[in-house]
């Protein structure tokens, strides 16, 4: 979870101390729950019958929101059968 977020915060010139403290405050379960909720909210808005293209569009959207690709692919796999 931390790599993408850490890189973005470093890019925005946030100190390593503040990044470390902020990452300690993020609850992994809440993070994953939020990712799943966002996927469930976005999925009905994707008007595509081809499941491969639908998975691709949902994955791209979630990754663009800053979620890690490995977590995104796991959530998308379970969301779209």
Buried (B, 14 or more C-beta within 10 A) or exposed (E): BEEBBBEEBEEEEEEEEEBEEBEEEEEEEEBBEEBBEBBEEBBEEBEEEEEEEBBBBBBEBBBEEEBBEEBBBBBBEEBBE
